[in-house]
Amino acid sequence: MKIYKLTTEQKGTIHNSFFSSFQFFNCVQDINDDWVLILSEGDIDIIQGGEWSYILDLPEGEYVPKPSSIPPLQ
């Protein structure tokens, strides 16, 4: 897995856009409210050489999720 850091504008451009006939980009916010895109090696293979390949040139980073606000099941 690779984590790519996004600007708000980049997130708006790619979020929910399909990069294959059944896969789409799902951007998430990290603990600092920064937008990131998490891609598997398979996703990267599909994206390489296509219209979305510029994403692979974006800065890489880490993803620290926000704490869950959902109480645990009892």
VEXNU-70943 format. One record per atom (N, C-alpha, C): x, y, z; atom name. Coordinates in pm, 1 decimal. Example, Ala and Ser with C-alpha at 12.3 -4.5 7.8 and 13.67 -1.06 7.14 Angstrom:
residues 2
+----------+----------+----------+-------+
|       px |       py |       pz | atomo |
+----------+----------+----------+-------+
|   1319.0 |   -569.0 |    780.0 |     N |
|   1230.0 |   -450.0 |    780.0 |    CA |
|   1320.0 |   -330.0 |    780.0 |     C |
|   1285.0 |   -225.0 |    708.0 |     N |
|   1367.0 |   -106.0 |    714.0 |    CA |
|   1290.0 |      3.0 |    787.0 |     C |
+----------+----------+----------+-------+
END
This chain:
residues 74
+----------+----------+----------+-------+
|       px |       py |       pz | atomo |
+----------+----------+----------+-------+
|     83.8 |   -117.1 |      0.0 |     N |
|      0.0 |      0.0 |      0.0 |    CA |
|     88.9 |    124.2 |      0.0 |     C |
|     42.2 |    224.2 |    -72.0 |     N |
|    110.4 |    353.3 |    -73.2 |    CA |
|      8.1 |    461.1 |    -42.2 |     C |
|     53.0 |    561.1 |     29.0 |     N |
|    -30.3 |    673.9 |     69.1 |    CA |
|     16.4 |    796.7 |     -7.9 |     C |
|    -76.4 |    862.1 |    -75.7 |     N |
|    -44.8 |    984.0 |   -150.9 |    CA |
|   -116.8 |   1101.3 |    -88.4 |     C |
|    -42.3 |   1209.7 |    -64.1 |     N |
|    -98.3 |   1330.4 |     -4.8 |    CA |
|   -165.3 |   1414.7 |   -113.3 |     C |
|   -283.6 |   1465.8 |    -82.9 |     N |
|   -361.8 |   1543.2 |   -179.0 |    CA |
|   -393.5 |   1681.8 |   -125.3 |     C |
|   -404.2 |   1775.9 |   -217.0 |     N |
|   -460.4 |   1905.0 |   -180.4 |    CA |
|   -612.3 |   1890.9 |   -184.0 |     C |
|   -682.4 |   1988.2 |   -129.1 |     N |
|   -828.6 |   1985.9 |   -134.6 |    CA |
|   -876.7 |   1988.4 |   -279.4 |     C |
|   -808.5 |   2063.1 |   -363.8 |     N |
|   -845.2 |   2069.8 |   -505.6 |    CA |
|   -825.2 |   1934.5 |   -573.8 |     C |
|   -713.5 |   1868.9 |   -546.9 |     N |
|   -688.8 |   1737.1 |   -605.4 |    CA |
|   -793.6 |   1636.8 |   -558.3 |     C |
|   -827.8 |   1644.2 |   -430.9 |     N |
|   -931.6 |   1555.6 |   -377.9 |    CA |
|  -1061.8 |   1576.6 |   -452.7 |     C |
|  -1098.6 |   1701.8 |   -475.9 |     N |
|  -1222.0 |   1732.7 |   -546.5 |    CA |
|  -1222.9 |   1682.1 |   -689.4 |     C |
|  -1105.7 |   1673.2 |   -750.0 |     N |
|  -1093.9 |   1627.4 |   -888.0 |    CA |
|  -1107.2 |   1475.8 |   -899.8 |     C |
|  -1050.6 |   1401.4 |   -804.6 |     N |
|  -1046.5 |   1255.7 |   -821.4 |    CA |
|  -1144.5 |   1176.8 |   -736.1 |     C |
|  -1191.0 |   1232.3 |   -624.1 |     N |
|  -1276.5 |   1156.2 |   -532.6 |    CA |
|  -1398.6 |   1100.6 |   -605.8 |     C |
|  -1422.1 |    972.2 |   -588.7 |     N |
|  -1533.8 |    897.4 |   -649.0 |    CA |
|  -1523.0 |    882.0 |   -800.4 |     C |
|  -1409.9 |    916.9 |   -860.6 |     N |
|  -1389.4 |    895.3 |  -1003.6 |    CA |
|  -1342.4 |    751.3 |  -1026.4 |     C |
|  -1397.3 |    686.4 |  -1127.4 |     N |
|  -1358.6 |    549.2 |  -1159.0 |    CA |
|  -1227.0 |    547.0 |  -1235.8 |     C |
|  -1135.4 |    459.9 |  -1193.3 |     N |
|  -1011.1 |    440.4 |  -1266.9 |    CA |
|  -1008.1 |    303.6 |  -1334.7 |     C |
|  -1109.7 |    224.6 |  -1314.2 |     N |
|  -1133.6 |    102.1 |  -1390.7 |    CA |
|  -1284.6 |     84.9 |  -1395.1 |     C |
|  -1330.7 |    -18.5 |  -1460.3 |     N |
|  -1475.4 |    -33.3 |  -1475.9 |    CA |
|  -1546.8 |    -59.0 |  -1343.3 |     C |
|  -1474.3 |    -99.6 |  -1239.9 |     N |
|  -1538.7 |   -126.6 |  -1111.8 |    CA |
|  -1462.8 |    -72.5 |   -990.9 |     C |
|  -1358.7 |      7.6 |  -1010.8 |     N |
|  -1281.7 |     64.4 |   -900.8 |    CA |
|  -1281.5 |    216.0 |   -910.1 |     C |
|  -1296.0 |    278.9 |   -794.0 |     N |
|  -1296.0 |    424.8 |   -790.3 |    CA |
|  -1207.8 |    474.0 |   -677.0 |     C |
|  -1167.3 |    600.1 |   -688.6 |     N |
|  -1084.4 |    662.3 |   -585.6 |    CA |
|  -1170.9 |    700.9 |   -466.1 |     C |
|  -1123.5 |    665.7 |   -347.8 |     N |
|  -1191.0 |    703.5 |   -224.0 |    CA |
|  -1089.8 |    777.1 |   -137.0 |     C |
|  -1096.1 |    908.4 |   -139.9 |     N |
|  -1004.5 |    991.4 |    -62.1 |    CA |
|  -1053.9 |   1000.4 |     81.7 |     C |
|   -960.9 |   1001.6 |    175.4 |     N |
|   -997.2 |   1009.1 |    317.7 |    CA |
|   -914.1 |   1116.9 |    386.1 |     C |
|   -966.3 |   1164.7 |    497.1 |     N |
|   -892.6 |   1262.5 |    576.5 |    CA |
|   -821.7 |   1191.3 |    690.5 |     C |
|   -700.4 |   1236.4 |    717.9 |     N |
|   -625.8 |   1178.4 |    828.1 |    CA |
|   -653.6 |   1255.0 |    957.8 |     C |
|   -580.1 |   1222.3 |   1059.6 |     N |
|   -602.0 |   1282.0 |   1191.4 |    CA |
|   -583.4 |   1433.9 |   1190.0 |     C |
|   -506.0 |   1485.9 |   1093.5 |     N |
|   -481.2 |   1630.3 |   1082.2 |    CA |
|   -573.8 |   1698.4 |    982.2 |     C |
|   -676.5 |   1625.7 |    935.7 |     N |
|   -771.5 |   1675.2 |    835.3 |    CA |
|   -707.6 |   1697.7 |    699.1 |     C |
|   -593.0 |   1635.1 |    673.9 |     N |
|   -531.2 |   1639.4 |    542.0 |    CA |
|   -589.2 |   1526.3 |    458.1 |     C |
|   -603.7 |   1549.9 |    327.8 |     N |
|   -658.4 |   1449.1 |    237.4 |    CA |
|   -548.8 |   1356.3 |    188.4 |     C |
|   -578.7 |   1226.6 |    186.6 |     N |
|   -485.4 |   1126.9 |    136.5 |    CA |
|   -560.7 |   1026.4 |     49.9 |     C |
|   -484.0 |    957.2 |    -31.9 |     N |
|   -536.0 |    850.6 |   -116.6 |    CA |
|   -451.0 |    727.6 |    -90.7 |     C |
|   -515.1 |    619.0 |    -54.0 |     N |
|   -445.2 |    494.9 |    -23.7 |    CA |
|   -464.2 |    400.5 |   -142.1 |     C |
|   -353.3 |    358.5 |   -202.8 |     N |
|   -359.7 |    271.9 |   -320.3 |    CA |
|   -282.5 |    142.7 |   -296.2 |     C |
|   -339.4 |     31.8 |   -340.9 |     N |
|   -269.6 |    -96.3 |   -335.3 |    CA |
|   -176.9 |   -107.4 |   -455.8 |     C |
|    -90.1 |   -205.7 |   -454.0 |     N |
|     -1.7 |   -228.9 |   -568.8 |    CA |
|    -84.4 |   -260.1 |   -693.7 |     C |
|   -195.2 |   -330.5 |   -677.3 |     N |
|   -283.7 |   -359.7 |   -790.1 |    CA |
|   -345.2 |   -233.6 |   -848.1 |     C |
|   -387.0 |   -142.5 |   -759.4 |     N |
|   -441.0 |    -13.6 |   -805.6 |    CA |
|   -335.2 |     61.7 |   -885.8 |     C |
|   -214.3 |     62.6 |   -832.7 |     N |
|   -104.3 |    134.9 |   -897.9 |    CA |
|    -77.2 |     76.4 |  -1036.3 |     C |
|    -80.4 |    -55.2 |  -1047.0 |     N |
|    -59.5 |   -120.0 |  -1177.4 |    CA |
|   -163.2 |    -74.3 |  -1279.4 |     C |
|   -288.2 |    -61.1 |  -1235.6 |     N |
|   -396.0 |    -18.3 |  -1325.4 |    CA |
|   -377.7 |    127.2 |  -1366.3 |     C |
|   -337.0 |    211.2 |  -1271.5 |     N |
|   -326.8 |    355.7 |  -1294.2 |    CA |
|   -207.4 |    392.4 |  -1382.2 |     C |
|    -97.8 |    317.2 |  -1372.4 |     N |
|     24.0 |    350.3 |  -1447.7 |    CA |
|     -4.9 |    360.7 |  -1596.8 |     C |
|     43.4 |    468.3 |  -1656.1 |     N |
|     32.8 |    486.7 |  -1799.9 |    CA |
|   -101.7 |    537.5 |  -1848.8 |     C |
|   -196.0 |    559.6 |  -1757.7 |     N |
|   -328.4 |    607.3 |  -1797.3 |    CA |
|   -348.7 |    753.5 |  -1761.9 |     C |
|   -472.9 |    796.8 |  -1774.9 |     N |
|   -504.9 |    938.0 |  -1749.0 |    CA |
|   -479.8 |    979.1 |  -1604.5 |     C |
|   -479.5 |    884.4 |  -1512.5 |     N |
|   -461.4 |    916.0 |  -1370.3 |    CA |
|   -317.3 |    896.2 |  -1323.8 |     C |
|   -225.4 |    866.3 |  -1413.9 |     N |
|    -88.7 |    832.6 |  -1373.7 |    CA |
|    -17.7 |    945.6 |  -1298.7 |     C |
|    -62.8 |   1069.9 |  -1317.3 |     N |
|      1.0 |   1182.1 |  -1245.5 |    CA |
|    -10.8 |   1165.3 |  -1094.0 |     C |
|   -110.5 |   1090.8 |  -1049.2 |     N |
|   -129.3 |   1068.6 |   -904.9 |    CA |
|     -6.0 |   1001.9 |   -845.5 |     C |
|     57.2 |    915.5 |   -922.5 |     N |
|    173.6 |    842.0 |   -873.2 |    CA |
|    295.5 |    931.3 |   -854.7 |     C |
|    289.1 |   1055.4 |   -904.7 |     N |
|    396.9 |   1153.0 |   -885.8 |    CA |
|    371.1 |   1245.3 |   -766.2 |     C |
|    256.2 |   1231.4 |   -701.8 |     N |
|    224.4 |   1314.9 |   -585.9 |    CA |
|    310.9 |   1272.8 |   -468.1 |     C |
|    328.4 |   1361.9 |   -370.8 |     N |
|    410.1 |   1326.5 |   -254.7 |    CA |
|    347.5 |   1210.1 |   -177.1 |     C |
|    433.0 |   1121.3 |   -131.4 |     N |
|    386.6 |   1011.5 |    -48.1 |    CA |
|    391.0 |   1054.8 |     97.8 |     C |
|    312.0 |    990.7 |    178.9 |     N |
|    308.0 |   1025.0 |    319.7 |    CA |
|    259.4 |    907.9 |    402.3 |     C |
|    225.5 |    937.4 |    524.9 |     N |
|    172.3 |    837.8 |    617.4 |    CA |
|     25.4 |    867.7 |    642.0 |     C |
|    -46.9 |    766.1 |    682.6 |     N |
|   -187.9 |    784.5 |    715.4 |    CA |
|   -209.5 |    747.3 |    860.6 |     C |
|   -253.6 |    844.7 |    938.6 |     N |
|   -293.1 |    821.0 |   1077.4 |    CA |
|   -441.8 |    851.4 |   1082.9 |     C |
|   -524.2 |    747.3 |   1103.5 |     N |
|   -668.9 |    770.0 |   1101.8 |    CA |
|   -715.5 |    854.0 |   1219.9 |     C |
|   -830.1 |    916.4 |   1199.4 |     N |
|   -893.1 |    988.5 |   1309.2 |    CA |
|   -945.0 |    886.5 |   1410.2 |     C |
|   -948.7 |    922.8 |   1537.7 |     N |
|  -1006.3 |    831.5 |   1635.6 |    CA |
|  -1153.8 |    806.5 |   1602.8 |     C |
|  -1197.3 |    687.2 |   1624.8 |     N |
|  -1335.6 |    650.1 |   1596.5 |    CA |
|  -1428.8 |    716.8 |   1695.2 |     C |
|  -1539.8 |    770.2 |   1643.6 |     N |
|  -1640.6 |    829.8 |   1731.5 |    CA |
|  -1754.5 |    731.7 |   1756.0 |     C |
|  -1739.4 |    610.6 |   1702.7 |     N |
|  -1842.0 |    508.2 |   1720.8 |    CA |
|  -1807.8 |    428.1 |   1847.3 |     C |
|  -1901.2 |    421.0 |   1940.3 |     N |
|  -1871.9 |    346.0 |   2063.3 |    CA |
|  -1859.9 |    196.0 |   2031.6 |     C |
|  -1774.4 |    125.3 |   2105.2 |     N |
|  -1758.7 |    -18.4 |   2080.4 |    CA |
|  -1888.3 |    -93.5 |   2113.3 |     C |
|  -1905.8 |   -207.3 |   2045.3 |     N |
|  -2021.4 |   -292.1 |   2073.6 |    CA |
|  -2004.7 |   -354.6 |   2211.0 |     C |
|  -2117.0 |   -372.2 |   2277.1 |     N |
|  -2109.5 |   -432.5 |   2412.0 |    CA |
|  -2170.6 |   -568.8 |   2412.0 |     C |
+----------+----------+----------+-------+
END
